Amino acid sequence: MIDKVLLLVLLLSAELGTCMRNLNVTVGDSRDAEEKKRFFPFHPQNHIIPSSGRKDWAYEVYTQYAEGNGTACCSDTAISFHYISPPTMYLLDYLIYHLRPVTGGKAEDEVLGNYTIK
């Protein structure tokens, strides 16, 4: 049985889409110059770490642009991820704004295989 809150979220999302269409809102492309996505509906690990069933089936069916595995999935200028808990926000703050293990160039993106990492 579907959770009542989940059902409400799904219905509101569908209604929002209908409202946007009725207002003739134009769909934009927010990908970067390398055509990598910037907005993500799941936790970062669900986009970066390959595993079967990592996302809900509708995402794979309805997403407009393909998404690579590994760090090749996401733009270096990603804007948002959903489902980030407060402790994870503190961790990300440290990793993004404080940690400087290496100075210099940019690491190359790595495409990981389609296997489950446990």
Summary of the structure (lengths in Angstrom):
residues: 118
radius of gyration: 16.8
end to end distance: 28.6
largest distance: 52.0
contacts: 215
relative contact order: 0.16
helix: 39%
strand: 5%
